Amino acid sequence: MEREDPGMEVSNFSEYQKKALDDVCRLIFKEFSNTVGVAFLQLDCDCIKLAGVSSTGDQTSPMMLVSGNPPVIDESTGEETRPVCEKCSEDSLDVFRTKNRGVIWNSKKVTLSRQIRNKIKAKVFDSDL
């Protein structure tokens, strides 16, 4: 996976979020064959809203969420849970709270010129997934 601007994206994510984001990207790339990238919006609560995008900038996967809250281990079951963010529960992931956005490109499948990538990003972020 190739990040458009690694300095911007990576520095704003916790280790938990980096791993979760990588896992979700792999899933999207595997399950939705026409996906060339995963567009994301990081909200002011640190939750990350993301979805796959095609070479024409159309959404290819359902919108997914990586919580800004770290995982919690349920002591009774030993299972990991991800608490839902209170802000996102209240406002349904309002895109007006976006503090960071970008696209993680599927470099194993498609090599796109910077011009095409910029067109895809323009279409995606005009509609704010």
N, C-alpha and C positions, 0 to 999 in steps of 0.2 A: 504494500500500500504506500502511496506517495502523498504526502501532505503538500498542499499548495505553498504555504508559508509556515514551515515548521516552527520558527521562533514564536510566531503569534499564537499558534494553536497549542503546542505542547506545553508552553510555560504556564498556560492558564488552566491546565487540567491536573487534578490530583492523580496519584499513582492508581488508585482504584478506578477513576474515570478513564484513564488511558487504557487500562486492561479491558474494561467494559466496552469502551468505544471500539477497540480492536476486535473484540469478540463479535460485536454487533455488525461491524463492517464485513468481517469474514462471512457471517451468516447471510447478509444481504447479497454479497457478491456471489455466494454459492447458490442461493435459492432463486435469485432473480437475474437470469442470464443476460438480459439486455442492460444491466446496470454498469455504467462506466465510472460512477463516483457516488459517494455518499455525502450529501449536503447536511450541514449541521448548523444549529443556532444554539449558542450557550447563553442561557438566561442569567439575570442578575442574582438568582438564587443558586447558581452553578449547575442546575439541571441542564441536560443537553437533549434537544429535540432534533431528530435526524430521520432521513429517508433517502432511499436510493434514487438516482437520477439517470436518465438515458442520455445518449449522445445528442438528442434534440432538446434536452433540458426538461423532459417530462418526468413526473414522479413514477418510479418503478416498483416501489415497495410501500407497505403501510408505514405511517409515521410511527417512530419508536421513541422511547425516552430512556435516557440514562440519568438516574437520580443524582442530584447534587449531594445527597446524604450518603455517607459511607454505609456499607452493608453491616448488619447487626446479626449476631448469632443467637438464635432462639435457644435458651438454656434447656428447655424441656425436650426439644427435638434434635438439637444440634444442627439444624438447618440454617442456612444463610438467607436472610430476608433483606429487602431493600425498602426502607421506609419511604413513603410517598411524601414529597415536599408539600408543606402546608400552602405556600404561595401558589404553586401550580394547581393544587386541588381547588383553590378559591377562584383562580382566574383562567383555568383551562389552558395553561401554557401561553399566556399572552406574549406575542412576538414583540410588542413594544418594550419588553424588558430585556431584549437582546443586548449582550455586551460583547459578543464575539461570534463570528460566523466564518464558514469556509467550506471547502470541499476536500474530501479525501478521495484521491483518484485510484482506480484499480489499474495499477501499472502492469500487472501480469496479463491483462486482457487487451487493453487498448492503449495505443500511444496517440494522444491528441495534441495538436499544435496549441500553443499558448492562445492564439486567436480563437480557436474553437472552444477551449476551456473558458475563456472570458465570456463568450457568447452564452455558454451553458450557465455560468454563474450569474450573468445578468438576468437571464430568464428566470432562474430559480429564485434569486433573492428579490426580484421585483414582486414575486408572489409570496415570498416569505413562507415557504413550506409549512 
